[in-house]
């Protein structure tokens, strides 16, 4: 019970930051391209810790509302902000899902999105994906920053699919992914391997090879699932039993 209350409190503080920034954008105080107030000042105004503030800002960056420029500051992203009210309202329900269930859903959803992105993606999507891959390689020594660019990469693929319904579903998944992954990403074992995998997916999408993009995305997500379990050593035994049952059902190599 105490753990659930703690998680609820963390989520509330994240949403407090999100809602505050939302109000600043909606009332015109913050415009696209504007730099947000300094971390210390904003944390004091909201009466929350700087760690809680960073979590909220990280969430906004993962949603594409904020752009973090390392060594410079955090800015409102150019273009209209996308807060996805539906995905925010559904985020709480997703918190109760087990990790193997999330990965099973992601494999089914994102493999198809990657194939559609390879068929329908435009040059603007390819440029955005290339930027995020470059940022991932630049953030190999900063797991928290890497996570933001990782999530943005997957978000862009959803947009490139050309299907707004699937993209909206992906927004919901991305919201939950950030909350869960930020608690374990500091223990990530091999971010370079992950970055290389993202680059291969990007190349398949850019080359308009749907089946290759589908295959690479599924491979990437299975590798990500294995890494996730390695990042959670205290729960590895139980988690491995769950993921093993998933692989028996879905892994083509096991048949």
Helices and strands as residue ranges (DSSP letters): H 2-26, H 39-46, H 50-62, E 66-69, E 73-76, H 85-94, H 99-120, H 123-138, H 143-160, H 164-181, G 185-187, H 191-206, H 210-231, G 233-235, H 236-250, G 252-254
